[in-house]
C-alpha cells in the first residue's frame, strides 16, 4: 500500500515538474515512463526524490508554492487567453469573496506609472483549491483594453475578509501573432538562397566564410531576384572544441562567432603599423593562402591566426580610442555604448572567455569549485585583476556585431525584402558560457534528444542540457527573451530549430539510452506569447522547424500564431498510405518549402544515394536488411519523383535520367516544382544549385564524417558568372511570379 502511495506521489510530483508519465511514440505504441526515468529526471532538475519522505515533502512544497502566491512570476496576456490577469486569493468559502477590493499599478518600460482600480464585478472564477482554514480561489480579471503590447511590472494589492495580500508579476502583453510582412499577407510568393557561411570560398577570406562574404552574397542574391539569404547559426562556438564545430552546439546563443569577422576591414588595420607588418609578412600570407586551399575548414589554424591579429588590433584600439570606462574618441564612445547596452550578459560572456584562456580548460565543470559560479568572490577577484583581457572579448563581439549590421544594411541597399534568414539553435553546450552564466536554469544529469522512430531506430541523444521549465518560469523567462533579442534579425527571418521545444522536449537521464527517456512539457502559451511579442518588435518573420512527429494540435497553435511551417520536399507526400510526392498545390500557404536541410542529403546526393552508401560504409545501419530496405525505398522514390515532375509538365514523358548522376535539368525541374507550390517562401540551398553531393552534416557521426567542415568548391566571385546558377535563378523567378 505504501509503495502504491509513493508511486502515485512520485507521478504527481513528476507531472507538476512537467514530466509526462506516458507518451505515444512514432510507431503508435504507448510508452509508460519508468520509475527509474522519473527519478532520474527529477534529480536532474534538482528535485530530491530518493526516499518516500523526500518525494512527499517536495510534492507539498510544490503545491504550496503554486497555491500560496497571489500572482505567478510572469503573466503573458494574449487575445487567445482573453488578455486577462489570473490571480489567487484566500477565502473561507469556495467562491469569489464578496468583500474583495483590488488596486494595481503598472510600471511601463519607460518608467512611467499607471494606477489601476479594477471592478470586482468583472471577476471570473477559474478554480478553487483547499487550503488551511479555507480555500485558495483562482480568479480571472480582464486587463485594461488600452494597454499597448509590451512589458510591465505589475503590482496587485488584494484586500479580502480582513486580510491584505500583495502580488507582483512581470506582465507581457502580446498580440499572440508573429510578424507577417505585408507583401506575404497580400499573397506574394518569394524565394531565397541558403548557404553554409563557414563553407564559402572567396579570394579574400582566410579559409572560412566571413561577414564580408555574406555581405557580397547578399548583394548577389539581390541581382538574382532572391528575397533573402539564409545561413547556419552564427552563435559563439565552443572555445577550442575542434572535434565538434557544430553551430548547433554553441558556447552561447547570445553572442557571435568571431571567426566570421573580416579582419582586413577592421578600421584598426589602418591605425596599426604592427598589424600591417604582420599581415604583409610572407609567412602570414603563406598561411592564409594555404588555408584558402584546404578542402576542409581548418578551424584550429584559422582561430590561431585570427586571434593573433585581433590581439594587435585591440592594442591599437585601446591606445588610440581608450577603454570603455574612459573613451578618448567618438569610436571609443561607440564601443563604450555597445558594452553598456549589452549589459550583464556581455560582461559574463567576456569574463567566461578570459577565464577559459586563463584556466586552459574549456569546460567550466572542470574548473575549481570557487570558479564554477559566476557570482562567486573568486570570479569577482579574477574580473578585477584581468580587466584588459575581459575588454578584449567585448571588443571582438563589437566587431562581429558591426559587421553583421553591415550585412543587414546591404540587404536594404540590394532591395531584399528580408535582411537575413538566420537559424537559432535549440540549446547550448553543457560546459559553455550559457550554462555557467545562468546557474540553476539548466538540468544537470540529463540531455535532450528524440525517442526511437522510423528515421533513427535507436533514437538520438543530442548531448545538450535542457532548460528546467519551472526554473525558467521563476526566472521571468529572462534567458529565453535575451536569446530572442540576440538572434531575431530586424525585418528578417528566424528559423527555430526543433520548434516543438516550445511545447515539449524529450529528456534522457544520464546513464540511460534514448529508449528510456521521457517528454517534459514546457509553458507553451507563455513562450509563444513572448516569441510573438519580440517578433513584432523586430519585424521578424518566424519559421518553426516542425519536422518529425508533430501533433496536429501543435501545428494548429503555430499556425494561429502566424509561425510558418517548414516543409521539406523529401517528406511531403500525398497522404497516409500514399507515397506519391505532394503536389505543389498541396503545400500550405503559411510555410517555407525546401528540398533538403543541412542534416539531409543534397538533391544530387539523394538522387545518387550517396547518403545510403555513406551510412553503410560507417556501419550506421543496425542490420544489413535495413540497409537493403532503404536502398529499395530510394529506388522507388526516384521513380515517384520523375512521375511527379512529368505530371507537372516539368520533364518530358519517358524521361530517364541515370540513377548514378543528377543532371542540371532534373535539379532545375525539382526547384521549379517547389517554385510552383502554394508555400509563401521557397528556400534553395547553394549546394543544390551547384549539384553538390556531400551533405554538410551526417547525424550520429562525429569523427567518422567531416561535419561542418566541407567547403563549396567554387569561389564566391566566380558564382556571379556561372550560367547554371543564372538559369536556375531565372526558373525560380518565373515560377514564383505566377500566383
N, C-alpha and C positions, 0 to 999 in steps of 0.2 A: 504493500500500500504506500509506504514511504517512498519507494522507488518511482511509483507512478506519479505521486505528487511532485517529486523533484523533477521528473521528466517533463511534466506539464509546466512547472515553473521555469525550467530551462527553455522550453519552447516559447513561453510568454515573454521572457527576457530577450530572447533572440529576436522575436518579432518587434519588440519595442526598439531594438537597435537596428532594425531594418533587414535582418537576415530572414530569408524565406525558408520555411521548413519543408517545402517541396516545390518542384517545378517540372514542366513538361519539356523534354529535350527535342532536338531536331527530328528525331525519328518517331515522335508522338508518344514516347514512353514517359510515364510519370515517375519521377525520381524523388525519393524522400531523403532529406538531409540527415545524415547520421549524427549521433550524439557526439562522436569524436570531432566531426566537422564543426558542429555548432560551438563546441567548447574552444576549438582551435581559432575560430573566427572571433569569438568574444574576447579571447585572450589577446589576439592581435589588435583589438580595439581598446585594450587596456581595461577590460571589464573582468574582475575576479570571478571565477566560476569553478574553482577546483572542488569545492565542497557544497553540500546541500545548503549549509548556512550562508555561504558567500552568495550563492545564487538567490536565495530568498532575500537577503539584505539588499543586494543590488537591485533586485526587482522592485522592492519597496521604495528605494531611493529614486529610481527612475520614475515611478508613478508619482511620487511626491513632488519631484522637480516639475513634472508636466502639469500637475493639478494645482500647485500651490501659488504659482505666479499669476499676476494679473494679465500680462502681455508676454508673448514669445519674444525672443531676441530680435527677430526680423519679421516684418509683415510685408508681404508682396501683394499689392492690390491690383487686380486686372478686371476688365469688364466681364470676363468669363466667371469670375468669382464674385461679381456684383460690386466691385470696388468697395468692399466693406472691411471693417475692423472687427476682429474676433478677440474677445477678452473674457476673463473669468472673474466671478465674484463669489463671495461666501454668502450662504443663505440658510435660514433654518428650515426652508421648505424647497422641494424640487421644482421651483418656478421662478419667474422674474420677480425680484424683490420689489414690493410696491413703493418703498420709500427711497428708491435709488436716485442719487444725484451724481452728475458727471461734469467734469471740467477738463479740457485738454489744451495743450499748447504745441503748436508746430514750430520747429526751427528749420528754416529753409537753408539750402546750401550757401546762400549769400549771407546767412547770419540773421536775416530778418525773422521776427517772431510774430506769431498769429495765435490769438486765443480762440478756442472752440468750446461752445457750450451746447452739446448735442441734447436733443429732446428724448427722454426715456420712452416716449410713446413710439419711437421708431425702432425700438429694440426687437430683436428676434431671438427666440430660444433655440439653440443648436445642440445642446446636450447637457446632461447632469451626471455628476459623479458623487458617490457617497464620501463624506469626509468626517473628521472628528467634530462632533457637536453640530452636525447638519450636513450641508451639501455644498459642492463646488458647482456652480451653474455657469455654463458656457453660453455667451451671448454674442450676437452679431449686430453691428451698427453701421449703417451707410456712412461713408466718408463724405465730406463736403464736395459737392459736384464741381466746384470751380478750382479744385486742386490740379495744378499742372503736373504733367509727368515729371518725375524726378525723385530725389531722396529728401527725406525729412527726419529729424529727430523728434519723435512724438512722446510726450508725457501725458498720461491719463490719470486723473485723480478720481477715485470712486468712493462715495460715501453710501453706506447701506447698513441699516439695523444698528446704528450707533458705532459702526466701525469705519475707519478710513484707510484705504489702501492706495498705493501709487504704483503704476507700471510704466516702463519705458520700452520703446521699441524703435528700431530703425525701419521707417516706413518707405517702401519703394513703390511709387505709383507708375504703372506701365500700361501702355495701350494693349499689351498682350500680343502684338503683331510685329514681326521684324520688318525692316526697311524693304520696301518694294520700289525700285526705280520707276518713274512714270512711263518710260519707254516700254518696259516689260508689261506694265499694267495696261498699256494700250494694245498689247498683242504682238509687239516686235519679237523677232527671233534672232539671237545673236550667237556668235561663235568666238572661241578664243584658243590661244596656244597654252600648252602646259609643258614645262621643261624642267629637268633637274639642274638647278643652278650650279651645284658643285661640279657637274659633268661637262659644263660648257668649255670649249676651247676657243681661244682668241689669240691674236698676235700680241696682245699686251699683258694678259694675265699670267700668273705665276704657277700655272698648273692646276688651278681651281677657278671656277667661275666666280666673278665678284659683282659688286653693285654697279660698276661701270658697264659690265657685260649685260646686266639686267636692264639698265637704262637704255642701252643700244638695242637690245631685243624688244623693248617696249616700243621704241620708235619704229623698228622694223615691222612689228605687229600692226601698227597703225597703217603702214604702207600696204600691208597685205589685206587690210579690211577687217582685221580681228577686233574684238571688243575688249579683250583682256589678255593678260599674260599671267599664267599660274605657275607657282613654284612650290617646292618642298618646304617644310617648316624652316624658318630662319632662326630658330632658337639657339641660345648659347649652348655649345656642346660640352660634354663631359671633359674636364681637363685631362689631357694626355691619354684618353681611352682610345688607343689606336685599334684595338681589337674589335670594337663595335662603334663605328662612327655614325650610327643611325640617327637621323634628325628626329626620329620618333621616340628616342630615349635620351632626352637632353639633360643638361645640367640644370637649366632653368628655362621656363617658357616666358619669363618676364623680360628677358634681355636677348640680345642678338649675337650671332656667330661672327666673331671678329675676323675670321678667315675670309669673309666676303668683303672686307674693306679694301678698296683700291688705294694702296699707299702712295702711289705716284701722284694721285690727285689731291692729297692732303696738303693744305696750304703751308704747313711747316717744312715741306720738302724744299720750298724756295728760300726758307729762312736759315737753313742749317747747312753750312759747308760740310760738316761731318757726314750728314745724311747723303748729300750729293756725291761725296767722295766714295762712300760705301757702295752706293747704287752704281756708280760708274766703274767700280773696280772689276778687272777681268774675272776674278774668282766668283764674285757675286753674280755677274752676268752669266757666267757659265752654269752656275747652279740654277738660275731661273730658266735658262734655255733648256737644261736637262729636264727640269720638272714639267716644262711645257710639252715635252715629247713623250713622257711616260704614258703608257696605255691606261694606267690606273692612277687615281688621285693619291699622291704620296703625302698623306696628312702630316706625319711627324716632321718631315723636312720642310714642308710649307709653313707649318706652325713655327718651327725654329727660325726660318728666315724672316717671317713677318714680325715675330716678337723682337728679333734683333734690331730691325729698323724702327719698329714702334718705340722702343726704349729711347732711341736717339731723337726721334721726332718729339716725344714727350718732354725730354730735357730742353729741347729748343723752345717748345711752347711755354714751359714754366719760366724760362729765362726772359722771354720777351713779354708774355701775357700775364704771368703770375699764377698763384694758386687760387682756388675758388673763394677762400675767405678774404683774399686781398687782390682782386683782379687789377691789372695795370692798363688794359686797353679795352676797346669795345669787344674784340674777340674773346678776351678773358672774361668779360662780363657775360657774354653769351654762354660760355661754358659754366660759369657760376650759376646762371639762371637754370640751365639744364640740370645741374646737380641738385639745386633747391627744389625744382619741380618734380624730379624723380623720387625725392623723399627717402624714406627709410628703406624702401626696397632696394634702391641702388646702393645705399651705404652698406647694407648687409651683403649684397652680391659682391661688391668690390672687396669688402673685408674678407669674405669667404675665399675669393680668388687669391688674395695676398696670403692668407693662412695656408692655403693649399700649396703655394710655392714654398712657403717657409717650412712647412712640415715635411714636404716631399711625398706625402700620401694623398691620393686623390679622393679617397672615400673618408668622409668625416667620422664614420663609425669606427675607424681605426685610429683616430686621434686620442690623445689623453683625455680622460673624462672631464677635466676642467675646461676643455675647449669644445666640448660637444654640444653646448647650449649657447646660442648667440648672445644671451644677456648675462653670461657669467662674468665675474670680476676678472678672470684670466683673459677672456676675449676683450674686455674693455681695456685692459692694460696693453694688450697687443696692439689694439687700434691706436692708442696714444703714442706708442713707440714706432709705428710704421705708417705714419700719415702719408708720406710721399708714395709708397707702394700702393696704398689704397686709392689715392687720387689717380694713379696711372691707369687703373682698371676703369675708373669713372671716365677718364679721358678717352679710352678706347671705345667705350659704349657710346660716347658722344659722337665720335667719328662715324660709327656704324649708323647711328640714328640720323645724322646729317645726310649720309649717302643714301639711305633708304628714302628720306624725304625727297631727294633729287629724282629718285625713280618715280615717286608719286607725281612730282611736278612734270616729268617728261610725259607721263600718260596724259596729263591735261594738254600739254603742247601738241601731242600727237593726235588729239581728238578722240582718245579712247573713252568709252562711257564709264569704265572702271579703272581705278588707279592701280590695283594689284589684286590678284587672286591668290590668297595665302592659306596654307594648311595650318591648323592648330593641333598639335599632338595631344594625345589622350592624357598623358601623365609625364612624370619626370623620373630621372634615375634615382634609385634608392639612396645612394651615397652622395647626392648632389646638393647644391645650394638650396633648392626649393624645400627639400625635406628638413634641412638644417635650419632654415630661416623661419619655418612655421612648425615649431615643435608641438606635438600633440594632435596635429591635423591628420597626419598620415599613419596608417596602420603599420605596426612592426611585427612581422611574423606571418604576413600574408601577401600574396601578389595577385594581379588580375590577369585574366586570360579568357578562354572560351571552353565550354564543355565539348566532349566528342561530338562531331557531326559528320555529315557526308563529305565535307571539304577536308576535314582532318580527323580521322577516326580515333586518334589518340588524344584529341583536344589540344589546346595551346596554352602555354604559360608565357606571358609577355614580360615577366620579370619586373613589372612596375608596381610600386606600392600604392594601394588605393587610399583615397581620402575617406575619413570616417564620417559618415553622414551627420550624426548628431553633433560632433565636434565642429564640423563645417558650419552648421546652422548656428551653434552657440557663438562662433567667432564673427557672426554677421556676414558670412559668405565673402569675407574680405579677400581671400586668395582667388576665388572664382571671379569676382568683379575686377580685381587687378589684372588677372590673366586676360580677360576680355579686352580691357583697355589697352594692354600692351600689344595686342595682336590684331584687333579689328582695323583693317586699312580704311582710312576715311574715304567715303564714296568708292569703296572697293568691294571685294567678296571675301568671305571667310568660309572655309570648309572645316567643319568639326569632325575630326577623326572619331569614329565609333560614337555617333550621336546618342545611341541608346544609353550612354553613361549618364545622361540627364535623368534617366528613369531607373536604371539598374545596372549593376556590374557583377561579373562573375568572379568571385573571390576564391582563391586556392590557399588553404592553410599550409604553412611551412612544413615540409616533410611529406606532404601528400601530393598525389597527381591530379591533373585536371578532372579526371573521372570522379574525384571525391570532393570537388568544390561545391559552392552554392551561390545563388544570386543574392545580392544585397540591394535593397531598394534605396533610392535617393529622393529627396523632396522635389519632384519634377515640376510641380506647379510654381514653386519659388524660383527654381533655376531657369525655367522658361521665361518667367516674368522679368527676371534680371537680364537675361540674354536679349530679349526683345527691346528692353529699355535702352541698353547700351548700343544695340544695333541701330535704333532710331537716332540716337545722339550722334553716332559716327556716320550715318547714312551708309551702312554696310549691309549688303545682301548676305544672307546666311544659308549655307548648304549643309545639310546633315548627312554624313556618310551612314546610310541605313542599310548596309549590306548584311547578309546573314539572316539569322532567324529574328524577324521583327514582327511583333504582334500587330495586327491591323489597327488596334486602338492607339498604338504609339504613332503610327503614320498619320492617323486622323488628328491627333494632338499637334503634331508637327505641321501638318497642312493648315490647321486653323491659325497657327502662329506665323504663317507665311514663311516657314522654313522649307527651303527647296529639298526635294528628294534627290538622291544620287543614283542614277540608273546606268549600269554597266551593260553594254551590248551583249557580252557573252552570256549573261544571266537572264536577260529579258526574253521570256518565251511566251507562247500564245496563252497558256493557261495550265491548270492542273491536269497532268496526264498527256499534255500536248507539248512536244519538244520543239516544234517549229519556232523560229525566231519571231518575236513580237513584231507586228507591222509598224511602220513609222507612225501611223495614226493612233496606235495603242499606247504610245508613251504619254505619261501625264504632262499637262502643260507646265505645272509648277515643279520643274525638275531640271537638273543638269544631266545630259546624256553624254556618255563617253564610251570609247571602245574598251579601254583597259585601265588599270591602275599601276602604281609602282610595284605592287605585290603580285601582279599577274603578268603572264607573258605578253609581249608586244603582239600586235596583229600578225606580223610576219612570223614571230616565234610560235604563236598559237597555230597558225595555218600549217607550219612545218613541223609542229610537235616538238620543238626544241626543249620546252619545259618538261615534257614527259621523259625525254631522253636524259635530261639532267637529273631529274628525280630518281631515275633508275640508276644512273652512274653513282649517285651519292647515297644509294641504299635507303631512300626515304619512304619506300613502299613497305608496308608490313608484310606483304606476301607477293610472289610473282603473279598470282591470279588477279590481284587488284591492279597491277601494272598493265596486264593484258586487257582488263575491262576498260581502263582509262583510254588505252590506245584504240579500242573498238569504238568507244563513245566519241573520240575525237574524229575518227574516220567518218562516222555518221554525221557529226556536226559540220564537217566540211561539205557534205552533200546538202544538208539543210541550209547552210549558208548560201551556197550557189543558188539553190531553189528560191530563197527569199529575194536575192538580188535580181534574178531573172524575172520574177513576178512583178517587181517594181520597175522593170524596164531599164535597169542599170547595167545589165550584162546581156549579151545576145543569147538566144536559145542554144542549147547544146554546148555552152561554154565549158571547156575542160582545162583548167589550169593544172600545172604539175603539182603533185602533193608535196614535193620537197623544195618548192620555191614559191614565194608570194610576189607576183609581179605588180607593177605600179597600177595597172588598170583595175586589179582586184582590190587593192587598198583604197584607191580613189572611189570605187563603187561602194565600199562599206561606209566610207566617210560621207558620201552623198546620201546613203540610206539614212544615216543619223541626221544629216542636214535636213532631210525632208520630214523629220519627226516633229511631233507637236511640242516637244520639250522646248522651253523658252531659251535654254542655253545648251550649247554643244561644246565640249572640251576635246581638243585634238592634241595628243602628245607628240612632241617633236620626233620621238623615236619612230612613230607610225608614219609620219610624213616622209621620213628618210628610209623607211623599210628596214630598220634595225631589228635584230632577232634577240639580243641579250636583254633580259629584264633586270631592272635596277636592284631588286631585292627578291630573294627567294626565302620565304618564311620557313622557319625551322632550321636554318643554317646560320653559322657564324663564320668559322674559319674555312668551311668547305667551299664557300662561294664568295666572290668579291663584292659583297653587298655594299651599296652606296659608294662605290669607287670607280665604276666603269665610265669612261669618258665618251662623249659624242665624237665620232671620227672626223667631222668636218669643223673647220674654223667658223666662228660666227660670221666673220666678214664675208666668207665665201657663200654662205647660205642666201645672201641677198640676191645672188645671180643664178641660183640653182633653178633650172627650168622645171624640174619635178615639183619643187616647193611651190613655184608660181602656179602651176597647173592645178595642184590640189587646193591652193588658196582660192583660185577662181571658182572651182567646183563648190566650195563651201559658201562663197559669197552668193553664188547663183541660187543654190538650194535653200539657203537661209532667207533670201529676199522674198521668196514666194510663200506667202501665208494668207 
